[in-house]
Amino acid sequence: MINYEEELKKFKPCLDVDEIESAVYTRDLTDIVDILQEMLKTEKKTGKNKG
């Protein structure tokens, strides 16, 4: 049988949505769009335009 009083003592609340949002948005995360833009910049600088 579950002892609810003991389980409540163990409970730790998760981060608030605002806290999570600020933690995520303050990080400098690189995604595929950033990588592709950097590749295009490099390609334009070196003049290795294929096609």
Secondary structure as UniProt FT lines:
FT   HELIX           4..10
FT   HELIX           17..25
FT   HELIX           32..46
//
